[in-house]
């Protein structure tokens, strides 16, 4: 469905966004297919750990003190890969 939209007369910025979504989706499909073929079923497996992951979590879960301006229930976007993580900003 998205691929057919690239054939339409789209604004160049919209076309780039659609193609980017297609590329990310195909990459995700290929990664999952490879993990299924290799029978990856453990979160500690390197094949899983080396994938860039995003989550919303309380920053204090990472041992970081909450800034005073943040609401108590405010979640933070976290990017994670292998044993590295960074607050998304």
Residue pairs with C-beta under 8 A, 6 or more apart in sequence:
2 18
2 21
2 22
2 25
3 22
5 18
6 15
6 18
6 19
6 22
10 18
31 51
34 47
35 47
35 48
38 47
40 47
40 48
42 48
43 49
46 82
49 81
49 82
49 83
50 81
50 82
51 81
52 79
52 80
52 81
53 79
53 80
53 81
54 77
54 78
54 79
54 80
54 88
55 77
55 78
55 80
56 75
56 76
56 77
56 78
57 75
57 76
57 78
58 66
58 75
58 76
59 66
59 70
59 76
59 78
59 87
60 66
62 78
62 85
64 87
66 72
76 87
76 88
77 87
77 88
78 85
78 86
78 87
78 88
79 85
79 86
79 87
79 88
